Amino acid sequence: MHKLRLTFFMIAILAFSLSSQAKKYDSPLMPIPESIKFTEDSFELTEILSVGFSGFTSERLVFNANRFVDRLAGRTGLFFKQGIINQESNSDTSNIIINVDREGKLLPGEDESYSITISEKQVKLRAVTDIGAARGLETILQLLTVENGKYIFPGCEVQDSPRFVWRGLLIDVCRHFMPIEMIKRNLRGLAAVKMNVVHLHLSEDQGFRVESKKYPKLTGMGSDSLFYTQEQVKDIVEYASLLGIRVIPEFDIPGHATSWLVGYPELGSKEQEYSIERTWGVFDATLNPTKERTYEFLDTLFTEMSVLFPDEYFHIGGDENSGKHWDENSEIQSFMLDNNIKDNHALQAYFNQRVLKILTKNNKKMIGWDEIQHENMPRNIVIQSWRGKSGLEKAAKDGFQVILSNGYYIDLIHPAEEHYLNDPLPADIALTEEEQKRVLGGEATMWAEFVNNETVDSRIWPRTAAIAERLWSKKLNNNIPDMYSRLEKVSRSLEELGITHIKNRDMLLRGLSSNNVEHVKILSDVLEPLKGYRRGRYKPYTQQSPLTRMVDASIPDAPGALKFRLLVDDLKSDKISNEILSLLEMWSGNNKILTKVIDNNPILEEIRIHSKNLSLISGELLRIIRGEITVNDSEIESLIENARVNDGQVELKILEPAQKILEYLK
Amino acid sequence: MHKLRLTFFMIAILAFSLSSQAKKYDSPLMPIPESIKFTEDSFELTEILSVGFSGFTSERLVFNANRFVDRLAGRTGLFFKQGIINQESNSDTSNIIINVDREGKLLPGEDESYSITISEKQVKLRAVTDIGAARGLETILQLLTVENGKYIFPGCEVQDSPRFVWRGLLIDVCRHFMPIEMIKRNLRGLAAVKMNVVHLHLSEDQGFRVESKKYPKLTGMGSDSLFYTQEQVKDIVEYASLLGIRVIPEFDIPGHATSWLVGYPELGSKEQEYSIERTWGVFDATLNPTKERTYEFLDTLFTEMSVLFPDEYFHIGGDENSGKHWDENSEIQSFMLDNNIKDNHALQAYFNQRVLKILTKNNKKMIGWDEIQHENMPRNIVIQSWRGKSGLEKAAKDGFQVILSNGYYIDLIHPAEEHYLNDPLPADIALTEEEQKRVLGGEATMWAEFVNNETVDSRIWPRTAAIAERLWSKKLNNNIPDMYSRLEKVSRSLEELGITHIKNRDMLLRGLSSNNVEHVKILSDVLEPLKGYRRGRYKPYTQQSPLTRMVDASIPDAPGALKFRLLVDDLKSDKISNEILSLLEMWSGNNKILTKVIDNNPILEEIRIHSKNLSLISGELLRIIRGEITVNDSEIESLIENARVNDGQVELKILEPAQKILEYLK
C-alpha cells in the first residue's frame, strides 16, 4: 500500500499516465505540491487528536486550525476531546503541531510556502507565515484516507510553494446579485484550492452593488436594493483575510456605468434619463471625462471605497467603452480638440490618468482590463488581459505587470482541460525572463448574465480547481485523465464548505421533473449549455428570466458525456468495452420513459428532441456494434448530423465520441 | 378532470379517505382552505401573464407579487414579458388582478383572509390586507398544475381565513448559531404555509446572539463571535414584515443565562467566573433577582432591544430555573425572608413583575414559558405552554392568554401525524367558550442541541407544514394518509425557497459513503434518529461534536419506513402486495453491498448492525411469505427483538410493520 502511494505520486508528478493500481489511492492532491515523499508510517486519527502551536500565533492561525479540526470531525465522525482551539493551545500535549514565524501580509508575493512531516505519532506543519500554514492545512485535509478501517494521514514529507503570486477568481455580482453567503462559501472554496484573490466586479450597467454613504443614490436608485452594506463589505474582507485571500474591488468606468447614472445623470456623457439595464451586452452609458465634477465625484467615492477595501490594488475596469456618447457630445469633441486628444482611446487614457491620481492619493495601485494599457500610463499598474494572448505579451513587453484572464472565462462553459492547459507562460511564449516576471498569475472570471445564487457554483466548480492547479503547481502537470480524476474528488469535498454545485443541480432536476429525477438526469448528464456567447442568441434573456431550465441544470464537462469520451479515447481497436455498451444501453432506453416525464412537465418540452436523438443514436450504434447492420447501411451519420441542434440552448455532447466509434467500426 | 378535482377537495375537506382517482390531481393545498369550489375553466399560463393592482398598493404587496411571478417563472420556465412589478402596475392590462384595501398590521388577530376567483381569462385575488393577499398568492402557487401539456391554474373559487391567530415557529439560534440566511429561507418557508410568527430564542447558556451596543460584552464574551448585528436584526425584521410574519425575540431569564454572566458576572446569583457552556442540559447560572443592578441592566438592555424588535410582544423565557444558586446564596435567602417571599417560584414571580414594568414602559406585552404563570401576574401576558396539556388549560382557566408548544417539539423527531393531531383545542377540552378564546394558537419549537445550519431544515421541514395546517385550517382535517401525501408535495416545493432539507440530506449521504449513495440511502430511509431526549444519552455531545453522521442524515418520518407502514396498514388479508415484496427484496439484498461501503467509510461502522438487521429481517420475512418456512419455525421474532438497538443513536423503523405482517401470516 505504501509503495503504491509512492508510485502514484511519482507518476502524477512526472505527468505520466496513471496506472490502474495507483488509482486505489484516494488522496487526490489538487493542486499538486512541489514535492511529496511517502514513508511507511501512518498517523491514525482518534479522539485524542489535538492541535497546538509551537511558535507565533494569530487570529488567522487559530481560525484555520479550528476549521481544520471541524472538517476532520465532520468527515470522520470522531468526537475530538480537545474542544475549541485558541491562541494559548500550545504544542506540549498536541500531536498536530503548527510552527509559524509571523503574520502573513495580504500582498502579491507574500510567502505562502509550507512543509509537512507526518509520522506515526505526529503531524508537523511548518510555515513562515500563517497564510502558508492555512495552505498547508488544506493539503493535510486532502491527505486524509482510510487504511484497514481507520482514518489515517499517510506518513510523508511535503514541500510546497506557489508558481504564481496572483491566483484569483472574479465574481460578477452585478448582472445577477450574489448574496454575501455566496461570496463566503466561494471564499472557502478558493482557500481549499490555495487561491489567494477574489475580485469582486461591483458596478455595471445592471447594478451598483456597494453602499456608499457619500452617494446613497448609487444603490438607492441603481441596485434594486440588492447590494452589500458597508458592514457586509467589512465582513467579507475580514473573512477573506482570515482565509488568506485578498479582496480586489472593481468599479468599472468609464463604460459599463449605467447604474451610476440612474441616480447621478449629471455624470453621464449624454443628457438623458438613465434606468438600470435589464438585458445583456455593451451599452453606451459612459462617464463624462471632460467634467471636473466627474473627478470630484470619483475622488469622494474612491476615497470612501479605499478605506472599505484595504487591498493595495483597486480595479477600475475600463473595458468595452463604446465611445458612442463621446462621439455624439460636441462639448467632449471640443475638449478633445482643445487638449490635443486624438481619439477615444487617448481620451480614456486621459481619464485613467486623472483617476490614477485619485487612487495614488489613497495609496492604491491601479488595475484594469486590457483597454487601460496606454503609453502614457505609468508602469506600476496591472493589466488584466482578457482579449487574447497577444495582449498579455504586449503588456509584459511594454513594462506592465499583467495577469491572465483570457482562457479562464468559466462562464463560457468550456471544458476544464481547456482552462487547465491554458498556461500564462507557455513554453513558446516570446518573452524574456525579465518580461516573464511581470506575469503575476491569472484570474478565472465568473460573469453572471446566466447564473444566479442557485446555479453559479455549478459554473465555478469544479473547473476553478483545475485553474488553481495551473497557477499554483509547477509547469509539468498536463495529464488530462489524471486531472479529471482528481478534480472529481476535489469536487465532492467542496460540499463540506457549503459549495452548492452538486446539490443544487439535483434540486433543479427535481423541480424540472416533479421529482422523477432518474431519467432526466441521464439526459442532463450528456447535455451541455451552449458554449461561448451563443446561449443569449436564442432567447430574449433579461435579468428576470428563469434560471431553472435544463440549460441551467446542465453543466460544463457533462459527466456522462465526459465518461463516454474518455472511454472512447481509450479504445485501441474495434473491441467496444462493456462500459461503453452499458452507457449505450442506458441511453437507448432512456427516451421511452423520459417522454412521459416530459409530457407531465412542459418545462422540459424544449429538450424532447435531445432525448429522442440520444436514444436513436445510441440504439443505432448498438445495432451496428452487434452486427445487426453495417455502418454503411445505417442512417447513423444523418442521425448524428440531425442531432446538432440547439433546442433549449443545450447541445448533445456524445456526437464526437459516437463518430469516433464509427471510425473504428468502419 | 375537473370533476376529479372537485371530488378530491370535497373528500379532503370532509376528511374522508382519498380515493385513488383523486390522487391524480396534483395541486395539494396545504393548509387546506376554508372552502374551495372548482369550475370547468382553466387559466393557462403564457408569456403574457401579468400582475396588476386594482386598489391599495404597498411595498409588501409589490414584494410578494414579484416573488409570485419569479416562482411561477422558475417552475414553468416561461419568459414573462411584464418585467419587474411596481406600485404603478395597475390592473388595466393585467390578467392577474390583486385587490387590497389596506396595509396589514403585524398584530395577532390582524385580518389574513383572502378570496380567489380563477376563470379562463383572469385570476382575481381579493383581500382586506396585503398580508391576506400574501397568503392568497401562496394558495394560487399551490394550485399550479399541468393539463394537456400546459401549465394552468384550475378554475375555482376559494374563500379562506385562519382558525388561530398565532401560528409560529421557534428557532433556537443559541445551542448552534444559525446564520441570517437560515432565518431568511425559513421565513420564506413559513410564509409558504401561511404561518405568521417566528420566535427567535436569542440567549442561552451556550450563547448570546444579538449585538447590544449598550452591553458589548454580551456578545463580545458570550457568543464566540456568532451573533446578529443590529443591522442584521433590522434586516430580519424587515424581511419578515414583507412576508407578513411577526418576529418575537426571546431573552431567556433568569435561568439559562450563563452567556450573560461571562461578560457580566456581577449579575449572577453566585460569585464566580462564568464561561460559555459547551454541553446540553439545565445549568445553574441565574440572574440575581435581589439586586437593583440586575434591573438597571435589564432596563437598559430591553429598552435597546425593544426598539430593535418592533413586535408588541417580548419573550422573557422563564423556564427551567434550577434555583440552586438562589438556595445557596445567603443574601438571596435573607431577601426572601425580609420580603415574605415563600419559595423560588414566588421569587421568580417577583422578578417577572419587575421585568414586566420594564417591558410595559417600552410598550411591550410579556410572553414567557409555563413557569411565568403566577397568581400575581397580570392577565395581559401570554403563556407559552410546553410542559403539557394541563398547563394550557390551567392558564386559560386562570385568565391568561396562551399558545401551545407542547406536542409541537419538532426537535424530538416524532412523526408528523403526532404533531398534526395535536389540536390546541381538542373536542374534549375542559374549557368554556370564553376560556377557549384565550388559546391564541401554537408554535413549533426547533431546539438546536443536535442541529446546525446544514441539518436544521431537515428537522423543521416538512413537518412544520403539518403543524401549520393544524393551526390554520378548520378542525376537521384528520386524514393521515392524505396529510402525508400532500406533505410530500409541499416538501418538494419548499426547495424553490432555498429550504435545504432534501438537498443537504443527499449531501451528507455522499459524504458518509465517498459518493456511493445508493445503498446507504436505502438504509437511511428506514432509520430514524432516537426520539425524545435519548440521543444525548449515548454520546458525550458538545457544541463541537460533528453533525455529519448517519443520525444527522436520517430524518423523522423516514420515507422508506413510512411507505412500508402505510402499505402494511392497508393490508386487508395475508395477500402481501407487490409493493411490499419489492421493498423487502430491496432491503434483503442491501447489506451485501453496503458492507463494502462501510468497510471503506469507518464513519459508517456504527450502523453496520442496522444494515445487517434490516437485511436479515426482510430476508426472513420473504422466506415466510414465499412459504419456505413457517412463522413458528422461523427465528423472525428474535431477529426483530435483536434489532431493537440504538447504535449510532438511530433506530430501525420497520420493526412494528414487520411484526404486523407476521400477525397476518400466522
Interface residues (C-beta under 8 A of the other chain):
Chain A: D26 D70 A73 G74 R75 T76 G77 L78 F79 F80 G83 I84 V146 G149 K150 Y151 P179 E181 D224 T229 E231 R278 R492 E495 E496 G498 T500 I502 K503 N504 D506 M507 R510 G511 S514 N515 K539 P540 Y541 T542 Q544 S545 P546 L547 T548 R549 D599 N600 N601 P602 I603 E605 E606
Chain B: D26 D70 A73 G74 R75 T76 G77 L78 F79 F80 G83 I84 V146 G149 K150 Y151 P179 E181 D224 T229 E231 R278 E454 R492 E495 E496 T500 I502 K503 N504 D506 M507 R510 G511 S514 N515 K539 P540 Y541 T542 Q544 S545 P546 L547 T548 R549 D599 N600 N601 P602 I603 E605 E606
